[in-house]
Amino acid sequence: MNRLVHRSLSSPRRVAGSPVRFLVRSACAQSACPPEVRATRVRRTFLDFFQQQHEHRLVPSSPVRPRGDPSLLFVNAGMNQFKPILLGTVDPRSNMASYRRVVNSQKCVRAGGKHNDLEDVGKDVYHHTFFEMLGNWSFGDYFKEEACAMAWSLLTEHYGIPDDRLYVSYFAGDTTLGLGADEETRQIWLDIGVPPTRLLPFGMKENFWEMGDTGPCGPCTEIHYDHVGGRDAALLVNADCPDVVEIWNLVFMQYSREADLQLRVLPQRSVDTGMGLERLVSVLQGKRSNYDTDLFVPLLDAIHQRSGVGPYGGRTGAQAHVDMAYRVVADHVRTLVVCIADGVHPGMSGAELVLRRILRRAVRFFTEVLRAPQGALASLVPTVAHSLGDVYPELQHEADRVMDVINENEDHFLSSLQQGSRLIRRTLDRMDHKHGVFPASVAWSLHRDLGFPLDLVDLMLEERGVSVDRHQLDQLIAQNHKMAAEHSGARSQLAVGVVSLAELQQLGVSHTDDCLKYEYRVEQNSYVFPACRASVVALFDGRTLVSHVMQGQRCGVVLDRTSFYAEQGGQSADRGYFVRDDLQEVPFSVEEVFRAGGYVIHEVIAADTLKVGDRVHVHLDQAHRLACMVNHTATHMLNFALRKVLGPSVEQRGSHVSADRLRFDFSFKGSLSVAQLQQVEECVNKMVLANQAVHVQEVPLHSAMTITGLRTVDEVYPDPVRVVSVAVPVSELLDNPTDRRTSVELCCGTHLLDTATIHDLVIVSEKQLVRGISRVIAVTGQGASQAREAGQSLLQDVDSLSARMTSSTSTCLNSAQSFAKEVGMVSDAVDNTPIPQWLRGELQARLRSLQRRSNTSVRKLETREVATIEGSKCQSLRTHYFDRFAVQHVSTDSVLLFAVLFSMNALMYSKRLSVSTQVYQLRHSTF
């Protein structure tokens, strides 16, 4: 019979408050069970406990696509969005810079990369690719004592978990690093009341947490729960026992791992805790399996309704294929809904590739094992949205679009399955079956190009008694990973550590004044950029702050003021150089410019000695800056035009502005038609011709967010924030909340003062990155003029070619082949030359028609030549044999019969050869 257990914290460190106690169900109870505590209440209790009783700020979950963090495929922990605080790089003007105590429930995905649970999902009852991480943080506020006390109070008082089911681990120390045991944490737990027999030391692997190879790190303490109870389970902690599970990890960040692997004490200590909602709910609902909780039961029921098998039974092991499939589909569809709603679509690389594999794995298990009809996977989306939509409302708003994306990708996968099956059959037909080894290159191609799960390839081959060359396949996989790693690490930026940034603040070095980047004007139709004289206030050599650097040394230079724009907001950094006042003839070329914690870092290779205190004169590459300004303002106008032409469902998914072009990614189903491309270009260029003013005003963030029609992206904005509006002053948009139908965005970039400077905009490329996400590339000014000229030139080439082919009366094979070759050359030029994309589409359609005509003409002439040459040779043969048979007095009937048989054999042989081969052989053969 189930027991109600209410624990109170009797320690002097008890946290005050009136706990709302839960009824914890025993996993072994069979009857008389009290009503279950629903997952929504479990989540709400956690957030309220920290927000209302301990003055934490509730911060919404970030999307699962990381914000400007190329080291991650997905957000995989609650701390990801707070990394700028932990690394000291947070913009001091942003709300995030003021965070001290924070609580939230974060959407997390662990699939691909360092944390990858994909292949384990379904095999057991607790692994997931998507899960919710409940967490509380302290950034320079409370530390170990308060964190432990709050955690114990929440678990034992508010959730009512029996304290005799809980075990606590702490860091045992590491002699190689010179770190002693975390006796401070151990004593805190003893004071709270944890018995010494349930307080267990572990090493670096279990109880020392690191953000990455470098950066903040520190000891952690974990709270584990014994599902069985009534026993000493100390030996089962961290022993991969499914009955004794970790439920909460409290990380105490007090060190920084430097590039030389040494640990330095952080100037500001932080707390980062994480507790998986799914596992916590299973504990509070008395379930051994996460899939038996109310987070999954409605979804499993929906899967059963669409399947052709029996209901979910919760079994594991080698024979539990059906139950494994239930868990795979339930987990994967949650991941798909969350990721697609956050803008990550199945694709061919990075996070998109991982999501494609998740989708195809779900489709395969649902259709093959659970025998569900095509389209059943997408029909589960409303169930997921209903389950999670109360805390993540974007899932309900995006449900229809998510279903469309899943259906489209499922159709494509099923088509790929047929194509892959044919490729496997053809390969097997050509193989020497004696060895029974399938080429790894073909298996890898199926996986990489068609999205075949490798285990599916294994299953299909196993049915035929064949296996993949595993050694060679592993080599291909390793080679692919190496290439991906080299590609991701192609750009190396000088990293300024959190300790160095803290030292700057301790030394009283003020944040860089970079207001000059916005202080430009127009004089006599030319942009004038201000001069900038500055002082070197800090130098960083890649490891630490230094007082000087020598010639040839790579370093980061911090100036007290600068006119350079640091890369952010999708706009490339400025180019240029600076010179020392006492060494005017030696330029220090600036290779990169980036921001870190309010400081602008100019990355240079020193052209001569440079020291703190030197006075310098900063020279901006004005042409490069102006080109970036043109393209950035044009990007805003393009964003507005796309939404105006394609509809309000268009959402920005990424952008990048450089001096030579602009790139814009957005959500849209399918490719743009020729008419739509023309309309978008026309909309932008009307604004250009109208010479509309570009208004910029800095306003409080909360006021800016009230502007009707405001376009924002998933970024942490400073407060106050810059609002950029075309044609309508920002003050009017603030005063009049009606939609003025203009381009208005929050943006830190540099912009033109009027639209006429753009001169012209041409979209030179448009394609679907993945299903549902399109990318356009555009050029402006002189680049746009050159694209239009190139387009007109190619149009004339196509017109000329079409006219010559139409008027040609030649029956010569060489002439027809020459036309076919010319069509191919013009097609290559149309495909690869920057021209208006709408014109490219029209020319490609005409060239495809010309290609069909030329190919048909070539085939007809080749066939005719074959027939002519064969007829001539057959006539010669017939004459030759008639004469021989006449001499030998053979009957005329026999001769005629031989001639017929000879002609039939010649015709059958000729059909085995390609027409081109026949022509060549017949021209060059002799009797």
C-alpha positions, 0 to 999 in steps of 0.5 A: 500500500502506498505511503504518504511521506512528509519530510521537514527540514529540521536543520538550522539551515532550513529554508523558510516558506510554506511548502505545498507537499506532494504525494510521492507514489511508491514504484512498488505499490499495486493498489490504493494509489492516490491521484498522480501529481501531473507533470505540469504541476511538478514543473510549476512547483519548481519554478514557483519555489525559486521565483516566489520564495527565493527571489529568482528571476524567471527566464523563458527557455531559449530555442533549441538552436544555439544563439551564436555558438558554433560549438553546439548543434543543439541547446543541450543544457539549461546553462547554454543561454547563460554562457555569455555571463559565465564567460564574461562576454555578456553585453553590459547594456543587456538585461542578461548582464543584470542577472543574479538569481535565475530559474527556468525550464529549458528545452534541451536536445541531446543528439549528435555532438558530445552529448548524444543519446540518439542510439540509446533511445528506445532500448531502455526506459529513461534515455531521450533526445528531447527533455526539459531541464529544470534549473536554478542559477546564481551568478555571483550571488549565493554559493554552495551552502544556499544551493544545497539547502534550497535543493534539499528543501524542495525535494523533501519538503515540497515534493515530499520525497523520503530523505532515506531514498536520497544519496548525495555524491561530492567531489573526492579531489584529484591529486594530478590537478592538485585539487583536494576533496570538496570538504566544504560541500561534504560538511554542508550536507552533514549539517543539513542532515544527510547521514555519512553512509549516504554521502559518497565521494567520486572523482573527476568523471562523476563530480567535476563539471567542465563547460569545454576544453577551456572556460569555467568549471568546478566541482559538483554534487549530485542527488540520487534517488533509490526507486526501491528503498528500505535498503543500503544502495550506496554501492549502486550510486553511479553504477548504471543501475536503473533503480538508483538514478541521479535526479539533480546536479549542482555545479559550483563554478569556481575555476577557469580552465585555461589554454595551458590546462591550468586551473585559475580561481574565478573572480566571480563564483557561480552556481549552475544546477540541472534536474531532468523533468522527465526523471523527476516526474517518474520519481514523484509518480512512482514509475520506474519508466519515464514513458509511464508518466503523464508526459508520455502516456497520452502520446503512446495511446495516440501512437497505438490508435494509429498503429497496427499492433497491440498497445504499449507494454513497457518491455525492454530487451532483445525481444521487445521490438514493438515496445522499443518502437513505441518509445522511439516514435514517442521520443522522436516526435517530441524532438521533431515538434520542438526543433521544427517549431524553433526553426531547425528543419531536417537537412544535409549538415549539422543539426539539420542532418541530425534532425533528418536522421531522427525523423527517418528513424521515427518513420521507419519504426512507425511504419515498419514495426508498428505498421502505421500508415504513411502520414501517421507521424505528423498526425501526432503533432497536436498531441505533443503541442497539447502536452507541452504547449502550456509552457512552450506556446510556440509549439501550438502556434507552429503546429500546422507548419510542423505537420507540413514539414514532417509530411514532406520529409516523410514522403521524400524518405519513402521515395529515397527508400525505394531508390536505395533499395534499387541501388542495393539490389544493383550492387548485389547483382554485380558483387562476388557473393563468395565473400559476402562483403558489401562495399562500404562506400556504397553503404556510406553513400546511402547514409550520407546522400539518401539519409539511410540509417546505417542499421537499416542498411545492415538489416536489408543486407542481413536478409540477403546473407551479406554484411558491410565491410565494417572496417572500411565503413568506420574509416569513412565515418572517421574521415567524414568527422575529421573533415567536418572538424577541420571545416568547423575550425577553419576560422580561429579567433583569438579567445579572451578568457573570463579571467582576463576580462575580469582582470580588466574590470579589476584594473578599472579599464573602462568598456570601449567607447565605440560610439564613433562607428555610428557618427557619420554624415553625408557631405556633397553626396559622399559619406564622411566618417570621423577620424579617431585617435585612441590609446592602447589600454590593454593587450592580450597575447592569447593566454593572458594580459601583457604590458607589451607585444613584439613585432610579429606577435599575434595579439588582441588590442583594446583601445579606449575608443574606436570607430571600428564596427565589431562583428555582430548582428550578422554584419561583418566586422570593419577592416582597416589599420591603426598607426602609432603616433610616433611611427606613422609609416608602419600600419598595424593591420586589423584582421578581426574585430569582436566584442567581449564583455563590453570591450572591443578587441582588435586582433592584429599581428604586430607590425612593430613593438606595441605597448599599453599606453601607446597613442594610435590613429585609427584608419577605417576602410571606408569603402568596405564600411559603406558597402556593408552599410548598403547591404545591411539596409538592403537586407532590412528592406528585403525582409520587409518585401519578402513578408509583403509579397509572400505573407505574414508567415515569413520569419527570418531564420538567419542573415549575413551582411558583407561588403560584396553581397547579402544573404537572408534565410527565411521560413517559406514552403517551397521555392519562389516562383519567377513572378514572386522573385520579380515582385520582391525585387520590384518592392525593394527597388521602389523604396530605393527609387523613392529615396526614403530616409532611414531613421535610427533611434535608441529607445528602452527595450520594453517600449520598442517591443510595442511597435506594431510590425516590428521584426525581431530575431532570437537574440539578447538585445541591449537595453536601450536598443536601437530601432531602425525604420525606413521612411517613418520616424521611430517616434511616430511608430512609438506614438501611433501603434497602428501598422504603418507597413514599413521596414522596422527592426531592432538592430545594432548594425550600421545603416545608410541615411537614405535608401537611394545610395543602394542604387539597385538590388538584384536577387542572384540566388534562391534555393531551399536550404532544407524543406521549409527554409529558403535562402536568397543571396542578393547584390546591390549597386555596381554588383547589381548592375553587372548582374543585370548586364550579364543577364541581358548578355546571356539572354541574347545568347539564348535568343541567338542560339534558339533562332539558329536552331530553328532556322537550321535546315542542315541534316548533318550529324556534326552540325546537330552535335555542335548545337547540342554542345553549345546548348550545354555551354550556355546552360553552364554559363546561365547556371554559374553567372551572377544574374537575376534569379528570375531571369535565370529560371526563365533561361534555364527553362528555355535551354532545357527545351533546346536541349531536348530538341538538340538531343532528339535531332542528334539521335535521329541523325545517328539512327539514320546514319547507322541504317545507311551504313548497315544497309550498304554493308549488308547489300555488299555481303548479300552480293558476295554470298549470292555469287559464292552460292551461285558458283557452288550451285546452291538453290535460290531459296537457300540463298534467300533464307541465309540473307534473311537470317544474316540481316536479322542477326545484324539488326539484333547486334546493332540494338545492343550498341548505343547509337553513337557507338554504332556510328563510330564502329560502322564508320571505321570497320572493314569487311 
